[in-house]
């Protein structure tokens, strides 16, 4: 701790990201990267960026990228905001709409929400998920302040239908609702069409998972133009050029390559089914997932023991010490080969501990 830190920095408990090992020997199933490489169109767009484009500042409004997103979503350009990953978009959203205000979410969800709430002085209430990890919609509707929900939720992978989301949005039109669709594209129903009717809804997304661009850092928000205007004010008070020329070109190519997106989604969904079936045969409980990961626990072996045993075999998964989910593991959907390595390791571990 430095004597020069302001009090708010001293009291922060920063978000801890998943391990990114230097060694290439690991089977990496802990941070939900897409199982496939990016599309060829994306790689061609990256290669096409000229030296002249790099010499100059990028378009601060990312207008071409926003036009592509708006066209795909059936929205106007002034209903789209882009940022350096959906984490930055969400952080700007906290600064623009939640600073010093009450906000509600759930108790098992994305770990950055409490961090941003602390950073911006929000009063965050985290409502307990039900026993089966489903969201208590009525509790949220009867709560105070804005609502933020990851859909599908992380780390559970469970998703709300659009009709349930609309119930929350429509319950109080003067209440801001944020739906974090970081795991959009793997089976869940998007809430984006509701934006055409409701001016109190923001939908955020990332290209990290759905388009295999975690290393590029591009995210976006969809909302009424008044809400987008608030995000623009925060962006231009923080960093007017959040997306570089390469990121803008690659992200546009990714958004427009709908064939790759559809194929990539199918691959992940098929692999997710195979991983879930294989684990269930080994005595695991697996929650139904609409994301590119699964949430699972074994009937007799603890989560900590499984996590450690997998790591000894150079297989990385994600686990938390939160008592409610301490025995659960979040496992990213990898390639077929990685899935077979995981299942083989799990079989050996279970047999050795039986």
C-alpha positions in Angstrom: 0.0 0.0 0.0 1.4 3.4 -1.0 1.0 6.5 1.2 0.0 8.3 -1.9 -3.1 6.2 -2.6 -6.4 7.9 -2.1 -8.8 6.2 0.3 -11.0 4.6 -2.4 -8.0 2.9 -3.9 -6.8 1.5 -0.6 -10.2 0.0 0.2 -10.7 -1.7 -3.2 -10.7 -5.4 -3.7 -9.9 -5.7 -7.5 -11.3 -8.3 -9.8 -9.0 -11.3 -10.2 -9.0 -12.6 -13.8 -8.5 -16.3 -14.7 -5.0 -17.6 -14.9 -3.1 -16.9 -18.1 -0.1 -19.3 -18.0 3.0 -18.7 -20.0 3.6 -22.4 -20.6 1.9 -23.8 -23.7 1.6 -27.3 -22.1 -1.7 -26.5 -20.4 -5.1 -27.6 -21.6 -6.7 -24.1 -21.0 -10.4 -24.4 -20.1 -10.5 -21.6 -17.4 -11.3 -18.3 -19.2 -13.9 -19.1 -21.7 -12.1 -18.3 -24.9 -13.8 -19.6 -28.0 -12.7 -23.1 -29.1 -12.1 -22.0 -32.7 -9.7 -19.4 -34.2 -11.2 -16.2 -35.6 -12.6 -16.1 -39.0 -10.4 -15.7 -42.1 -12.2 -12.5 -42.8 -11.0 -11.1 -39.5 -7.4 -12.1 -40.2 -7.6 -10.6 -43.6 -8.9 -7.3 -42.1 -6.1 -7.2 -39.6 -3.5 -7.7 -42.4 -5.1 -5.0 -44.5 -4.6 -2.2 -42.0 -2.0 0.1 -43.6 1.0 1.9 -42.0 -0.8 5.2 -42.8 -3.8 4.1 -40.7 -1.5 3.3 -37.8 0.3 6.6 -38.1 -2.9 8.5 -37.6 -5.4 8.4 -34.7 -8.3 6.1 -35.3 -11.9 7.2 -35.8 -12.9 8.3 -32.3 -16.5 7.4 -33.0 -15.8 4.0 -34.7 -18.6 5.0 -37.1 -18.1 2.2 -39.6 -18.1 -0.5 -36.9 -21.1 1.0 -35.2 -22.9 1.1 -38.6 -22.3 -2.7 -39.0 -23.6 -3.5 -35.5 -26.6 -1.2 -36.0 -27.4 -2.8 -39.3 -27.2 -6.3 -37.9 -29.4 -5.4 -34.9 -32.0 -3.4 -36.8 -31.1 -0.2 -34.8 -29.9 3.2 -35.6 -26.2 4.1 -35.3 -26.9 6.4 -32.4 -28.2 3.4 -30.5 -24.8 1.7 -30.5 -21.8 2.4 -28.3 -18.4 0.6 -28.6 -15.5 0.3 -26.2 -12.4 -1.6 -25.3 -14.1 -4.8 -24.3 -17.4 -5.1 -22.6 -15.7 -4.6 -19.3 -14.8 -1.0 -20.3 -18.4 -0.5 -21.6 -19.8 -1.7 -18.3 -17.4 0.4 -16.3 -18.5 3.5 -18.2 -22.1 2.5 -17.6 -21.4 2.4 -13.9 -19.8 5.9 -14.0 -22.7 7.3 -16.2 -25.7 5.9 -14.4 -24.9 4.1 -11.1 -22.3 6.3 -9.3 -23.6 6.9 -5.8 -26.9 5.2 -6.5 -28.5 1.9 -5.4 -28.2 -1.1 -7.7 -29.4 -4.7 -7.6 -28.0 -7.9 -9.0 -27.7 -11.5 -7.8 -25.3 -13.2 -5.4 -23.6 -15.6 -7.8 -22.7 -13.7 -10.9 -19.9 -11.8 -12.6 -17.3 -10.8 -10.0 -16.6 -7.4 -11.5 -20.0 -6.0 -10.5 -19.1 -5.5 -6.8 -15.7 -4.0 -7.8 -17.3 -1.3 -10.0 -19.9 -0.7 -7.3 -17.2 -0.1 -4.8 -15.2 2.0 -7.2 -18.1 4.3 -8.1 -19.8 4.4 -4.7 -22.9 2.4 -5.7 -24.9 0.7 -3.1 -25.1 -2.9 -4.5 -27.6 -5.4 -3.2 -27.0 -9.0 -4.4 -30.2 -11.0 -4.2 -29.7 -14.8 -3.6 -30.3 -17.1 -6.5 -32.8 -19.9 -5.8 -31.6 -23.3 -4.8 -31.3 -24.4 -8.4 -29.4 -21.2 -9.3 -32.3 -19.6 -11.2 -33.1 -15.9 -10.8 -35.8 -14.8 -8.4 -37.5 -12.4 -10.7 -40.0 -11.2 -8.2 -37.3 -10.3 -5.7 -35.6 -8.2 -8.3 -38.8 -6.5 -9.4 -39.5 -5.5 -5.7 -35.9 -4.3 -5.1 -34.6 -0.8 -5.2 -32.5 0.9 -7.8 -31.2 -0.1 -11.2 -30.8 -3.8 -12.0 -27.8 -5.5 -13.7 -28.1 -9.1 -14.8 -25.7 -11.3 -16.8 -27.7 -13.3 -19.3 -26.6 -16.1 -19.6 -25.4 -15.8 -16.1 -21.7 -16.5 -15.2 -20.6 -18.8 -13.8 -23.8 -20.8 -13.9 -24.5 -20.6 -17.6 -28.3 -20.4 -17.0 -30.2 -17.9 -19.2 -33.5 -16.0 -18.8 -36.0 -15.9 -21.7 -36.7 -12.6 -23.4 -40.2 -12.6 -21.9 -38.8 -12.8 -18.4 -36.4 -10.0 -19.1 -39.3 -7.9 -20.5 -41.2 -8.5 -17.2 -38.4 -6.8 -15.3 -37.9 -4.0 -17.8 -41.7 -3.3 -18.0 -42.3 -3.4 -14.2 -41.0 0.2 -13.9 -40.2 2.2 -17.0 -38.3 4.7 -14.9 -35.9 2.1 -13.7 -32.7 1.3 -15.7 -32.1 -2.4 -16.5 -28.8 -3.6 -17.8 -28.6 -7.1 -19.5 -24.9 -8.2 -19.8 -24.9 -10.5 -22.8 -21.1 -11.3 -22.7 -22.0 -14.9 -23.6 -24.4 -14.1 -26.4 -24.3 -16.4 -29.3 -24.4 -19.9 -27.8 -28.1 -20.6 -27.4 -29.6 -17.9 -25.2 -32.4 -15.6 -26.4 -31.1 -12.0 -26.8 -33.0 -9.1 -25.2 -31.7 -6.6 -27.9 -35.1 -6.4 -29.8 -36.7 -4.9 -26.7 -34.6 -1.8 -27.1 -36.9 -0.7 -29.9 -39.8 -0.4 -27.4 -38.1 0.4 -24.0 -35.9 3.4 -23.3 -34.8 2.0 -19.9 -32.9 -1.0 -21.2 -29.2 -1.4 -22.0 -27.8 -4.6 -23.6 -24.0 -5.1 -23.5 -22.0 -7.6 -25.5 -18.5 -8.7 -26.1 -16.7 -10.1 -29.2 -14.4 -12.0 -26.9 -16.4 -15.2 -26.8 -19.0 -15.1 -29.6 -16.4 -14.1 -32.3 -13.2 -15.6 -30.8 -11.6 -12.1 -30.3 -10.7 -12.1 -26.6 -7.2 -10.9 -27.5 -8.6 -7.9 -29.5 -10.8 -6.3 -26.7 -13.9 -5.0 -28.4 -17.3 -4.7 -26.7 -20.5 -2.7 -27.3 -23.8 -1.5 -25.8 -27.2 -1.3 -27.4 -29.7 1.2 -26.0 -31.9 4.3 -26.6 -29.9 7.2 -28.0 -30.2 9.2 -24.8 -28.4 6.4 -22.8 -25.8 6.1 -25.5 -25.2 9.8 -25.2 -24.4 9.4 -21.5 -21.9 6.7 -22.3 -20.3 8.9 -25.0 -19.9 11.7 -22.4 -18.0 9.4 -20.1 -15.9 8.0 -22.9 -14.8 11.4 -24.1 -14.0 12.4 -20.5 -11.8 9.3 -20.2 -10.3 8.2 -23.5 -11.6 9.5 -26.9 -9.9 6.7 -28.8 -10.7 3.4 -27.0 -10.6 1.3 -30.2 -7.5 1.3 -32.4 -7.6 1.1 -36.2 -6.8 -2.7 -36.2 -9.6 -3.4 -33.6 -12.1 -1.4 -35.6 -11.3 -3.2 -38.9 -11.2 -6.7 -37.4 -14.4 -6.2 -35.3 -16.3 -5.0 -38.4 -15.2 -8.0 -40.3 -16.2 -10.3 -37.4 -19.7 -8.7 -37.1 -20.3 -9.0 -40.8 -19.1 -12.6 -41.2 -22.4 -14.1 -40.0 -21.5 -17.5 -41.6 -18.5 -17.9 -39.3 -20.6 -16.9 -36.3 -23.3 -19.4 -37.0 -20.7 -22.2 -37.6 -18.8 -21.3 -34.5 -21.9 -21.3 -32.4 -22.9 -24.8 -33.7 -19.4 -26.2 -32.9 -19.6 -24.9 -29.3 -23.1 -26.1 -28.7 -22.2 -29.6 -30.0 -19.0 -29.8 -28.0 -20.9 -28.5 -24.9 -23.4 -31.3 -25.2 -20.6 -33.9 -25.5 -18.7 -32.6 -22.5 -21.9 -32.5 -20.4 -22.9 -36.0 -21.4 -19.4 -37.3 -20.6 -19.3 -35.7 -17.2 -22.7 -36.9 -16.2 -21.7 -40.5 -17.0 -18.8 -39.9 -14.5 -21.3 -38.9 -11.7 -21.2 -35.1 -12.2 -24.2 -32.8 -11.9 -24.1 -30.3 -14.9 -26.3 -27.3 -15.0 -28.0 -26.7 -18.4 -25.9 -24.0 -20.1 -26.5 -21.5 -22.9 -22.9 -20.2 -22.7 -19.5 -21.5 -23.9 -18.9 -23.1 -20.6 -20.5 -25.5 -18.1 -21.0 -25.3 -14.4 -20.6 -28.7 -12.7 -19.9 -30.6 -9.5 -19.2 -34.2 -8.6 -21.5 -36.2 -6.3 -18.7 -37.3 -4.0 -15.4 -35.5 -4.8 -14.9 -31.9 -3.7 -14.4 -29.1 -6.1 -11.0 -28.2 -4.5 -9.7 -31.7 -4.9 -10.8 -31.9 -8.5 -9.3 -28.5 -9.3 -6.0 -29.4 -7.8 -5.9 -32.8 -9.5 -6.7 -31.4 -12.9 -4.0 -28.7 -12.5 -1.5 -31.4 -11.7 -2.4 -32.9 -15.0 -1.9 -29.5 -16.7 -5.6 -28.9 -17.2 -6.9 -25.5 -16.0 -10.5 -24.9 -15.0 -12.1 -22.1 -12.8 -13.2 -22.4 -9.2 -14.1 -20.0 -6.5 -13.9 -20.1 -2.6 -17.4 -18.7 -2.3 -19.0 -21.2 0.1 -22.1 -21.6 -1.9 -20.3 -22.7 -5.0 -17.0 -24.0 -3.6 -17.7 -27.5 -4.9 -18.6 -26.3 -8.4 -16.2 -26.0 -11.3 -16.7 -23.8 -14.4 -15.2 -25.5 -17.4 -14.8 -23.7 -20.8 -15.9 -25.5 -23.9 -12.7 -26.4 -25.8 -11.9 -28.5 -28.9 -13.0 -32.1 -29.2 -9.5 -33.1 -28.4 -9.4 -31.0 -25.3 -12.8 -32.4 -24.2 -11.5 -35.9 -24.5 -8.4 -35.0 -22.5 -10.6 -33.5 -19.8 -13.0 -36.4 -19.6 -10.1 -38.9 -19.5 -8.4 -37.0 -16.7 -11.7 -36.7 -14.7 -12.3 -40.4 -15.1 -8.8 -41.2 -13.7 -9.2 -38.7 -10.9 -12.6 -40.1 -9.8 -11.4 -43.7 -10.0 -8.3 -42.8 -8.0 -10.3 -41.1 -5.3 -13.1 -43.7 -5.2 
